[in-house]
Amino acid sequence: MLSRSQHTFTVGRAASMRRLRRRVTGSGRLFCSTNGCASFLEIDVDRHEAICPVCGYRRQLN
C-alpha cells in the first residue's frame, strides 16, 4: 500500500493531536485552543489571563 486512506490519515492525526495535548497539559503549559493555531499561551499575571502571541486568543485564569 503506497498511501493511507483519508479515514486512516484523519484518525491517526486526531490521535496524535490528543496525545500532544495530554503531554502539554502534564507539563503545566497552556495550549491555544483556537482552530488551526498550534502555539502555547503566554500568561499575564497582572490581568489573570493567558494570551496567544500568534492569533490573539485570550483565556481567563482562575
Phi and psi in radians as a Rosetta constraint file:
Dihedral C 1 N 2 CA 2 C 2 CIRCULARHARMONIC -1.505 0.35
Dihedral N 2 CA 2 C 2 N 3 CIRCULARHARMONIC -0.513 0.35
Dihedral C 2 N 3 CA 3 C 3 CIRCULARHARMONIC -2.399 0.35
Dihedral N 3 CA 3 C 3 N 4 CIRCULARHARMONIC 2.693 0.35
Dihedral C 3 N 4 CA 4 C 4 CIRCULARHARMONIC -1.480 0.35
Dihedral N 4 CA 4 C 4 N 5 CIRCULARHARMONIC 2.698 0.35
Dihedral C 4 N 5 CA 5 C 5 CIRCULARHARMONIC -1.282 0.35
Dihedral N 5 CA 5 C 5 N 6 CIRCULARHARMONIC 2.853 0.35
Dihedral C 5 N 6 CA 6 C 6 CIRCULARHARMONIC -1.070 0.35
Dihedral N 6 CA 6 C 6 N 7 CIRCULARHARMONIC -0.691 0.35
Dihedral C 6 N 7 CA 7 C 7 CIRCULARHARMONIC -1.110 0.35
Dihedral N 7 CA 7 C 7 N 8 CIRCULARHARMONIC -0.798 0.35
Dihedral C 7 N 8 CA 8 C 8 CIRCULARHARMONIC -1.101 0.35
Dihedral N 8 CA 8 C 8 N 9 CIRCULARHARMONIC -0.714 0.35
Dihedral C 8 N 9 CA 9 C 9 CIRCULARHARMONIC -1.098 0.35
Dihedral N 9 CA 9 C 9 N 10 CIRCULARHARMONIC -0.807 0.35
Dihedral C 9 N 10 CA 10 C 10 CIRCULARHARMONIC -1.133 0.35
Dihedral N 10 CA 10 C 10 N 11 CIRCULARHARMONIC -0.778 0.35
Dihedral C 10 N 11 CA 11 C 11 CIRCULARHARMONIC -1.122 0.35
Dihedral N 11 CA 11 C 11 N 12 CIRCULARHARMONIC -0.752 0.35
Dihedral C 11 N 12 CA 12 C 12 CIRCULARHARMONIC -1.137 0.35
Dihedral N 12 CA 12 C 12 N 13 CIRCULARHARMONIC -0.690 0.35
Dihedral C 12 N 13 CA 13 C 13 CIRCULARHARMONIC -1.183 0.35
Dihedral N 13 CA 13 C 13 N 14 CIRCULARHARMONIC -0.733 0.35
Dihedral C 13 N 14 CA 14 C 14 CIRCULARHARMONIC -1.090 0.35
Dihedral N 14 CA 14 C 14 N 15 CIRCULARHARMONIC -0.718 0.35
Dihedral C 14 N 15 CA 15 C 15 CIRCULARHARMONIC -1.139 0.35
Dihedral N 15 CA 15 C 15 N 16 CIRCULARHARMONIC -0.698 0.35
Dihedral C 15 N 16 CA 16 C 16 CIRCULARHARMONIC -1.211 0.35
Dihedral N 16 CA 16 C 16 N 17 CIRCULARHARMONIC -0.597 0.35
Dihedral C 16 N 17 CA 17 C 17 CIRCULARHARMONIC -1.177 0.35
Dihedral N 17 CA 17 C 17 N 18 CIRCULARHARMONIC -0.698 0.35
Dihedral C 17 N 18 CA 18 C 18 CIRCULARHARMONIC -1.103 0.35
Dihedral N 18 CA 18 C 18 N 19 CIRCULARHARMONIC -0.720 0.35
Dihedral C 18 N 19 CA 19 C 19 CIRCULARHARMONIC -1.100 0.35
Dihedral N 19 CA 19 C 19 N 20 CIRCULARHARMONIC -0.728 0.35
Dihedral C 19 N 20 CA 20 C 20 CIRCULARHARMONIC -1.104 0.35
Dihedral N 20 CA 20 C 20 N 21 CIRCULARHARMONIC -0.769 0.35
Dihedral C 20 N 21 CA 21 C 21 CIRCULARHARMONIC -1.154 0.35
Dihedral N 21 CA 21 C 21 N 22 CIRCULARHARMONIC -0.661 0.35
Dihedral C 21 N 22 CA 22 C 22 CIRCULARHARMONIC -1.109 0.35
Dihedral N 22 CA 22 C 22 N 23 CIRCULARHARMONIC -0.722 0.35
Dihedral C 22 N 23 CA 23 C 23 CIRCULARHARMONIC -1.147 0.35
Dihedral N 23 CA 23 C 23 N 24 CIRCULARHARMONIC -0.714 0.35
Dihedral C 23 N 24 CA 24 C 24 CIRCULARHARMONIC -1.182 0.35
Dihedral N 24 CA 24 C 24 N 25 CIRCULARHARMONIC -0.722 0.35
Dihedral C 24 N 25 CA 25 C 25 CIRCULARHARMONIC -1.071 0.35
Dihedral N 25 CA 25 C 25 N 26 CIRCULARHARMONIC -0.657 0.35
Dihedral C 25 N 26 CA 26 C 26 CIRCULARHARMONIC -1.189 0.35
Dihedral N 26 CA 26 C 26 N 27 CIRCULARHARMONIC -0.441 0.35
Dihedral C 26 N 27 CA 27 C 27 CIRCULARHARMONIC -1.516 0.35
Dihedral N 27 CA 27 C 27 N 28 CIRCULARHARMONIC -0.120 0.35
Dihedral C 27 N 28 CA 28 C 28 CIRCULARHARMONIC 1.571 0.35
Dihedral N 28 CA 28 C 28 N 29 CIRCULARHARMONIC -0.059 0.35
Dihedral C 28 N 29 CA 29 C 29 CIRCULARHARMONIC -1.550 0.35
Dihedral N 29 CA 29 C 29 N 30 CIRCULARHARMONIC 2.496 0.35
Dihedral C 29 N 30 CA 30 C 30 CIRCULARHARMONIC -1.609 0.35
Dihedral N 30 CA 30 C 30 N 31 CIRCULARHARMONIC 2.382 0.35
Dihedral C 30 N 31 CA 31 C 31 CIRCULARHARMONIC -1.769 0.35
Dihedral N 31 CA 31 C 31 N 32 CIRCULARHARMONIC 2.395 0.35
Dihedral C 31 N 32 CA 32 C 32 CIRCULARHARMONIC -1.140 0.35
Dihedral N 32 CA 32 C 32 N 33 CIRCULARHARMONIC 2.297 0.35
Dihedral C 32 N 33 CA 33 C 33 CIRCULARHARMONIC -1.778 0.35
Dihedral N 33 CA 33 C 33 N 34 CIRCULARHARMONIC 0.184 0.35
Dihedral C 33 N 34 CA 34 C 34 CIRCULARHARMONIC -1.354 0.35
Dihedral N 34 CA 34 C 34 N 35 CIRCULARHARMONIC 2.758 0.35
Dihedral C 34 N 35 CA 35 C 35 CIRCULARHARMONIC -1.256 0.35
Dihedral N 35 CA 35 C 35 N 36 CIRCULARHARMONIC 2.066 0.35
Dihedral C 35 N 36 CA 36 C 36 CIRCULARHARMONIC 1.619 0.35
Dihedral N 36 CA 36 C 36 N 37 CIRCULARHARMONIC -0.138 0.35
Dihedral C 36 N 37 CA 37 C 37 CIRCULARHARMONIC -1.698 0.35
Dihedral N 37 CA 37 C 37 N 38 CIRCULARHARMONIC 2.151 0.35
Dihedral C 37 N 38 CA 38 C 38 CIRCULARHARMONIC -2.045 0.35
Dihedral N 38 CA 38 C 38 N 39 CIRCULARHARMONIC 1.022 0.35
Dihedral C 38 N 39 CA 39 C 39 CIRCULARHARMONIC -2.242 0.35
Dihedral N 39 CA 39 C 39 N 40 CIRCULARHARMONIC 2.953 0.35
Dihedral C 39 N 40 CA 40 C 40 CIRCULARHARMONIC -1.667 0.35
Dihedral N 40 CA 40 C 40 N 41 CIRCULARHARMONIC 2.610 0.35
Dihedral C 40 N 41 CA 41 C 41 CIRCULARHARMONIC -1.464 0.35
Dihedral N 41 CA 41 C 41 N 42 CIRCULARHARMONIC 2.517 0.35
Dihedral C 41 N 42 CA 42 C 42 CIRCULARHARMONIC -1.728 0.35
Dihedral N 42 CA 42 C 42 N 43 CIRCULARHARMONIC 2.334 0.35
Dihedral C 42 N 43 CA 43 C 43 CIRCULARHARMONIC -1.567 0.35
Dihedral N 43 CA 43 C 43 N 44 CIRCULARHARMONIC 2.249 0.35
Dihedral C 43 N 44 CA 44 C 44 CIRCULARHARMONIC -1.832 0.35
Dihedral N 44 CA 44 C 44 N 45 CIRCULARHARMONIC 1.791 0.35
Dihedral C 44 N 45 CA 45 C 45 CIRCULARHARMONIC -1.168 0.35
Dihedral N 45 CA 45 C 45 N 46 CIRCULARHARMONIC -0.663 0.35
Dihedral C 45 N 46 CA 46 C 46 CIRCULARHARMONIC -1.108 0.35
Dihedral N 46 CA 46 C 46 N 47 CIRCULARHARMONIC -0.688 0.35
Dihedral C 46 N 47 CA 47 C 47 CIRCULARHARMONIC -1.643 0.35
Dihedral N 47 CA 47 C 47 N 48 CIRCULARHARMONIC -0.099 0.35
Dihedral C 47 N 48 CA 48 C 48 CIRCULARHARMONIC 1.008 0.35
Dihedral N 48 CA 48 C 48 N 49 CIRCULARHARMONIC 0.848 0.35
Dihedral C 48 N 49 CA 49 C 49 CIRCULARHARMONIC -2.565 0.35
Dihedral N 49 CA 49 C 49 N 50 CIRCULARHARMONIC 2.811 0.35
Dihedral C 49 N 50 CA 50 C 50 CIRCULARHARMONIC -1.983 0.35
Dihedral N 50 CA 50 C 50 N 51 CIRCULARHARMONIC 2.400 0.35
Dihedral C 50 N 51 CA 51 C 51 CIRCULARHARMONIC -2.205 0.35
Dihedral N 51 CA 51 C 51 N 52 CIRCULARHARMONIC 2.374 0.35
Dihedral C 51 N 52 CA 52 C 52 CIRCULARHARMONIC -1.461 0.35
Dihedral N 52 CA 52 C 52 N 53 CIRCULARHARMONIC 2.170 0.35
Dihedral C 52 N 53 CA 53 C 53 CIRCULARHARMONIC -1.275 0.35
Dihedral N 53 CA 53 C 53 N 54 CIRCULARHARMONIC -0.292 0.35
Dihedral C 53 N 54 CA 54 C 54 CIRCULARHARMONIC -1.560 0.35
Dihedral N 54 CA 54 C 54 N 55 CIRCULARHARMONIC -0.951 0.35
Dihedral C 54 N 55 CA 55 C 55 CIRCULARHARMONIC -1.866 0.35
Dihedral N 55 CA 55 C 55 N 56 CIRCULARHARMONIC -0.190 0.35
Dihedral C 55 N 56 CA 56 C 56 CIRCULARHARMONIC 1.520 0.35
Dihedral N 56 CA 56 C 56 N 57 CIRCULARHARMONIC 0.131 0.35
Dihedral C 56 N 57 CA 57 C 57 CIRCULARHARMONIC -1.052 0.35
Dihedral N 57 CA 57 C 57 N 58 CIRCULARHARMONIC 2.388 0.35
Dihedral C 57 N 58 CA 58 C 58 CIRCULARHARMONIC -2.112 0.35
Dihedral N 58 CA 58 C 58 N 59 CIRCULARHARMONIC 2.434 0.35
Dihedral C 58 N 59 CA 59 C 59 CIRCULARHARMONIC -2.352 0.35
Dihedral N 59 CA 59 C 59 N 60 CIRCULARHARMONIC 2.212 0.35
Dihedral C 59 N 60 CA 60 C 60 CIRCULARHARMONIC -1.260 0.35
Dihedral N 60 CA 60 C 60 N 61 CIRCULARHARMONIC 2.430 0.35
Dihedral C 60 N 61 CA 61 C 61 CIRCULARHARMONIC -1.854 0.35
Dihedral N 61 CA 61 C 61 N 62 CIRCULARHARMONIC 2.582 0.35
